[in-house]
């Protein structure tokens, strides 16, 4: 490949709305160009990277036994109505009508379409298990598309769906896909973690996310120093609290004239923040609920929503708070409410003694509060808080926090979609049975941006070798237009290609500074300079993208270096 015959258009400036490093560098390197909000054209350079990621994903899916197909991106409304997701999926679902006024959507995911395909094609348990996958464009109408391809409306995704005669077989394939994903991200040269996760809108019985570690990641991850335990903070749990100590203080009302936060109350009383309890008032299916977490903790909305009756909870209004507790926000607590209420206590709070809560009276809190003596035991005790760095993990280690970019997700869906769409096969006894399903997604285009977030410097992108548009750039410095220099560069290019290396020749005739800046910006792992001076000395100037200095190597040492010897 010669860059003089390739479309490479780099720039020095980037639009002001490019917030993330990956967005800025992809624009500067000319990998993508914006067509509309959340819609990007992939240039020839960007497409080379995208196809390399896609190839690794395909190879590992094939190796894992999955079978490739391709589903339509436009899907009929009636399929989505069978599962109830036509309305439930929300505004991200782009709905369209054809000339006959029939309803369709631009697929954001394909559970309905693949289940429809399976119920037409599969009729017996003998055809199971089977795992179908595709690498296909998806569309989600993000309310605020941003960060380039990191949160685009249109994106490239590998999605796979498996069908099983038993839950045990689904669990086996789930582990098979986790192993395949681990191989994908390892081969791509990325630092990543697999974490336990919430199933979210897709649903299902178990799920795990794969995150590329990066400071710019939107997701907070928790992991233990004592084992390989890791989880998204939406699902992460600390160790069980120590047993509740005995009460040692008398119940007393304390004046807190303007102190409405746990921090301010603790400071006024001269106690640790961990001795206070935060009261969060919400309305659930069964009415008013007071959720309690320790003063230094935060309620985890996902976990709270899993408590029975709180699936669709909302914050209580000031009128509802006054009706049930008789107070204004800032002084709320579970002791002596105006009306009977349901109390949901975090596990840590249920194990506390002599704690401080609001008195349900403006300007006052209650200290020395104890369960069983001063208020009934909580109606529900559950893990409803975010873990914190320094928490004790169940394995005895310490909880640490990191940030990650989600690039893959595996689900055990169970029978949610096959039951809704009345998909059955004949079992061993000739009776109709509903297959269990698994769902496995990888954000192919998102991986490209995530890799840049993890691998960059002031000069530009620092690609892991498997993802780089080319592995080696042969740069020609030939101000005198010496034919022997050009011939030597072409000979080296041929030798590199014959050796199985993905190499490109920069023969654009740029000055060294501009040429090297481009090669660094687009992140090519190895740069070799062919020049008149080097030829006279019998050497080539070699520099690794991650090295600070270049070195002079003869042909044999250069080839060994590039082959990894």
Secondary structure, DSSP 8 states (H G I E B T S, - for coil): -BGGGS-----S---TT--SHHHHHHHHTTSEEEEETTEEEE-HHHHHHHHHHHHHHHHHHHHTT-EE----SEEEHHHHHHHTHHHHT-TTSEEEE-TT--EEEE-S--HHHHHHHHHHH--BGGG-SEEEEEEEEEE---TT-BTGGGB-SEEEEEEEEEEESSHHHHHHHHHHHHHHHHHHHHHTT--EEEEE---TTT--SEEEEEEEE-TT-SEEEEEESSSS-EEETTT-------------S--EEEE-SS--SHHHHHHHHT--GGGBEEEEEEEETTEEEEEEEETT--B-HHHHHTSTT-TT-EE--HHHHHHHHSS-TTS--STT-SS--EEEEEHHHHT--SEEEE-SSTTEEEEEE-BTTTB---SEEE--B---TT-B-TTSSBEEEEEEEEEEEEEEEETHHHHHTT--EE-TTS-EE--EEEEEEEEHHHHHHHHHHHSEETTEE---GGGSS-SEEEEEE-TT--HHHHHHHHHHHHHHHHTT--EEEE-S---HHHHHHHHHHTT-SEEEEEEHHHHHHT-EEEEETT-SS-EEE-HHHHHHHHHT-
